[in-house]
């Protein structure tokens, strides 16, 4: 039998080159400084292909040469590292009492972190969209004024997000059917780069996997802390989105049918028991007497001060919240068997007093002995984790091997 070989089409070859670029960029990101020979040896790409790709990536300022190394057998090798300084990704997040924008370059260097006090829970969706657009425009002007090109922008929302960047439901914000991505593109006058929207939990776990204390972990959960509580889920190295992108809403798992009402309309949900507003109500009974709390930072500072001083009612209240937190984490541990669950937001700020009770509850409620080895830890990324993840997500096309427009 004669086998007829059909040459690959140009689009096929182009796709192969894109995939190979992604391989090279990933290897350099994880192993820099490294040489062309190192890349070829560890990726299986031949030396000629690596040389061509590296030359192209240096020309586009995505890689840079860092000098020679003599610390090897044979001829000195020119070492490579990520560059990416001419390009930036932007991430924004909607918090309980603030909006945050972060910009990073392709090398992961943070270019700016800005915050704006904003009571999103009491604002109309249109007002929040306008405030996001204004903050984004300021960041775009700053980044482009430094000679960088913005490659994308991603917003983190505490609620459900569909494939079109719409928000079908965000109970903590009082939103229903808000076409946020479309509204932002319109407000930014179709800026020439991708404008995306994702859940704040998905973006936070992306930031953890890339920049956090457990970077590179293949089985990782980030539990957001704020008015909303949700989980970003990484299993087997892949982000779990679910059939329609709605995975991770553990904040609305009912834990106590007789518990306090939740913004979703149910009672005793994890968010109603452990969200930042629930913690403030439980530990600071006088909070909100002059009206609704819209700035939680002073209240968290007060709780920390009372806990450090050993105030018994405060410590008891935090231990109770910690037990509810551990109960919620046990649901994730039993379903997903993660290696680590990282908590952010107010959970991280109050971790010294929440986590001991939470860990004990986790161990008591998981089927596997010692919680299957699942660790429960506080995030080290601070309160801008979702925005950092958004900026990282905005660079995804480049990391996938697609070159920025010349």
Secondary structure by P-SEA (a helix, b strand, c coil): cbbbbbcccaaaaaaaaaaaaaaaaaaaaacccccaaaaaacccccaaaaaaaaaaaaaacccccccccccccccbbbbbbbcccccbbbbbbbcccbbbbbbbcccccccbbbbbbcccccccaaaaaaaaaaaaaaaaaaaaaabbbbcbbbbbbcccccccccccccccccccccaaaaaaaaaaccccbbbbbccaaaaaaaaaacccccccccbbbbbbbccbbbbbcccccccccccccccccccccccccccccccccccccccccccaaaaaaacccccccccccccaaaaaaaaaaaaaaccaaaaaaaaaaaaaaaaaaaaaaacccccbbbbccccccccccccaaaaaaaaacccccccccbbbbbbccccaaaaaaaaaaaaccccccccccc
